[in-house]
Amino acid sequence: MSAWNNQELDALLEMYSDEIQLSSPKIKSILPNRRSLQLSNKKELEEYWTLALEKYSNSRFEAKEVIVHNDTLVLEYIVSLNEIDRTLVMEKFEFKDNKITTSSVFYGAEGLLQ
């Protein structure tokens, strides 16, 4: 990986439960042979993140807003996968025992960025 090293990836994965449930419309663009837009464990998540960080090694993220309520956090951010296109993203995280157990990613509203 060019932009991320193994130590950083390990730190990222440490935030997630072993039984993580992640849903994202981008899963098939990273793992094209998958039938589902969901990952259901940390091993699948590691494969996804490893490939995604290699494919989009120059990604930039800009946090816009964070909302926390009980064991749920919603993060709104702008991601740029290259130096031209920017996409507004909302990601909902649910926590148990200080680990992310569920993550749902929603992309869209690009027109609002102009």
Secondary structure, DSSP 8 states (H G I E B T S, - for coil): --SS-HHHHHHHHHTEEEEEEEE-TTHHHHSTT-S-SEE-SHHHHHHHHHHHHHHTTT-EEEEEEEEEETTEEEEEEEEESSSS--EEEEEEEEEETTEEEEEEEEEE-GGGG-
